Amino acid sequence: MKFTATLACAILAAALVACSSTPAAPPAPATYADRWQFPATMAKFQRGGVDTTGSGDARQVTATYTLNDATSPIALTVNVSRVGGAADQATAEQQFAQDKTAILKAHNVELVPQPSTAGSITSGGRDHPGLVAKFTFVEPFNGRTADVDTHAYYFRDGDWAVRYRVMFPSSARPQAEAAVAAFLSQLAWPAAP
């Protein structure tokens, strides 16, 4: 009996050791509307939460990513929402103006941002034209008060509006902008339906 108990304990201990040394499988990408996928890791960024709201034509998803690097910590948010095919460039510019106003209100400051500029990203072999605005604030970020850059991007993909919001310390601008550019180019936009 004592031998059987000892053998059982040894087998259990070996199984626990084997299980503890087996690497955990990476989390699956979060999929939205059978088209958009938000991988757990993208260009050195780690995905945080994915929040889906609304339904039908009012549905929207927001995925957060962070790059926890001591020299260039970056917070990045991707928001995909349904806007309908009838929306034109004037509508896109109006929606982008609302995004910029929301950023200014969130920071509780009066600021004249740099003028919006046309921008584009390439993903999956397709160019996506859009709008870009950049701001600089003095505020707490990552536990310290410093100059913080905030970039807002607005793109259209058929019936979808794709927004990116990025924050990082101004002192890390060159490294942060390179990391953000890698993220924007690597996050795959789904093929048009």
C-alpha positions in Angstrom: 0.0 0.0 0.0 2.9 2.3 0.9 4.6 1.6 -2.4 1.4 2.4 -4.3 0.9 5.7 -2.5 4.6 6.6 -3.2 4.2 5.6 -6.8 1.0 7.7 -7.2 2.7 10.7 -5.6 5.7 10.4 -7.9 3.4 10.2 -11.0 1.4 13.2 -9.8 4.6 15.2 -9.2 5.9 14.3 -12.6 2.6 15.3 -14.3 2.6 18.7 -12.4 6.2 19.4 -13.4 5.4 18.6 -17.0 2.3 20.8 -17.0 4.1 23.7 -15.4 6.9 23.6 -18.0 4.5 23.6 -20.9 4.2 27.1 -22.4 0.7 28.5 -22.4 -0.9 28.9 -25.8 -1.0 32.6 -26.9 -4.5 34.1 -26.7 -6.5 33.9 -29.9 -7.1 37.0 -31.9 -10.3 38.9 -31.1 -12.5 38.8 -34.1 -15.1 41.5 -34.9 -17.9 41.2 -37.3 -16.3 38.2 -39.0 -13.8 40.6 -40.7 -11.5 42.5 -38.2 -9.0 40.6 -36.1 -7.0 42.0 -33.3 -4.1 39.8 -32.5 -2.8 39.4 -28.9 0.6 40.7 -30.1 1.2 43.1 -32.9 4.5 44.7 -33.8 5.8 44.4 -30.1 2.5 45.8 -28.8 0.4 43.7 -26.4 -3.4 43.7 -26.7 -5.4 44.7 -23.7 -9.1 44.8 -23.7 -11.5 44.5 -26.6 -14.9 46.1 -26.1 -17.8 45.6 -28.5 -20.8 47.9 -28.3 -24.0 48.4 -30.2 -25.6 46.1 -32.8 -26.5 46.3 -36.5 -25.5 49.6 -38.1 -24.5 51.0 -34.7 -22.0 48.4 -33.8 -18.4 49.3 -32.9 -15.3 47.7 -31.4 -12.4 49.2 -29.5 -9.2 47.3 -29.0 -6.4 48.7 -26.8 -2.7 48.0 -27.2 0.4 49.0 -25.2 4.1 48.9 -25.8 5.6 48.7 -22.4 9.1 49.9 -23.2 11.1 51.9 -20.7 12.4 54.3 -23.3 9.2 54.7 -25.4 6.0 53.5 -23.6 3.0 53.8 -26.0 -0.7 53.5 -25.5 -2.6 52.8 -28.7 -6.4 52.4 -29.3 -8.1 51.0 -32.5 -11.8 51.8 -33.0 -13.8 50.3 -35.9 -17.4 51.4 -36.3 -20.1 51.1 -39.0 -20.7 54.4 -40.9 -22.6 53.2 -44.0 -21.6 53.5 -47.6 -23.4 56.8 -48.2 -20.9 58.8 -46.0 -18.7 61.0 -48.1 -15.4 62.9 -47.5 -17.3 65.9 -46.0 -18.9 63.4 -43.5 -15.5 61.9 -42.7 -14.0 65.3 -42.1 -16.9 66.2 -39.8 -16.5 63.0 -37.8 -12.8 63.6 -37.5 -13.4 67.2 -36.3 -15.6 65.6 -33.6 -12.8 63.2 -32.6 -10.3 66.1 -32.3 -12.8 68.1 -30.1 -13.3 65.1 -27.9 -9.5 64.8 -27.4 -9.2 68.5 -26.4 -12.1 68.2 -23.9 -10.6 65.0 -22.4 -7.4 66.9 -21.8 -9.3 69.9 -20.4 -7.0 72.4 -22.2 -7.4 75.0 -24.8 -5.1 74.2 -27.7 -4.9 74.9 -31.4 -3.6 71.6 -32.8 -1.5 71.3 -35.9 -3.8 71.4 -38.9 -5.2 68.1 -40.0 -3.3 66.5 -42.8 -4.1 63.9 -45.3 -2.3 60.6 -44.5 -2.4 57.0 -45.7 -1.4 53.6 -44.6 -0.8 50.4 -46.6 -2.2 47.1 -45.3 -2.7 43.9 -47.2 -1.5 45.6 -50.4 -4.1 48.3 -50.3 -3.6 52.0 -49.6 -6.1 53.6 -47.1 -6.3 57.4 -47.4 -7.3 59.3 -44.3 -6.8 62.2 -42.0 -4.2 62.7 -39.3 -3.9 65.3 -36.4 -1.2 65.6 -33.9 -1.3 67.3 -30.4 1.2 67.9 -27.6 0.0 68.2 -24.0 1.8 68.5 -20.6 0.2 65.9 -18.4 0.7 62.7 -16.4 1.6 59.7 -18.5 3.0 56.4 -17.2 3.5 57.7 -13.7 5.2 61.0 -14.6 4.2 64.5 -15.8 5.8 65.3 -19.1 5.1 66.4 -22.6 2.9 63.8 -24.2 2.2 63.5 -27.9 -1.3 62.4 -29.0 -2.0 61.4 -32.6 -5.4 60.8 -34.0 -6.0 59.0 -37.3 -9.2 58.5 -39.2 -9.6 56.2 -42.2 -12.5 54.8 -44.1 -12.8 51.2 -45.4 -16.1 51.0 -47.3 -18.9 51.0 -44.7 -16.4 51.2 -41.8 -14.6 54.1 -40.1 -11.3 53.0 -38.7 -9.8 55.3 -36.0 -6.4 55.1 -34.2 -5.5 57.1 -31.2 -1.9 57.0 -30.0 -0.2 58.5 -26.9 3.5 58.5 -26.0 6.1 60.8 -24.2 7.3 63.5 -26.6 10.9 62.8 -25.5 10.5 59.4 -27.2 9.0 60.7 -30.5 11.4 59.1 -33.0 11.3 55.6 -31.5 7.6 55.9 -30.8 6.6 57.1 -34.3 8.7 54.2 -35.8 6.9 51.7 -33.5 3.5 53.1 -34.3 4.2 53.1 -38.1 5.1 49.4 -37.7 1.8 48.7 -35.9 -0.3 50.6 -38.5 1.3 48.7 -41.4 1.1 45.3 -39.8 -2.4 45.3 -38.4 -4.2 43.5 -41.3 -7.3 45.2 -42.6 -9.7 42.6 -43.9 -10.2 42.2 -47.7 -13.2 44.2 -49.0 -16.3 42.0 -49.0 
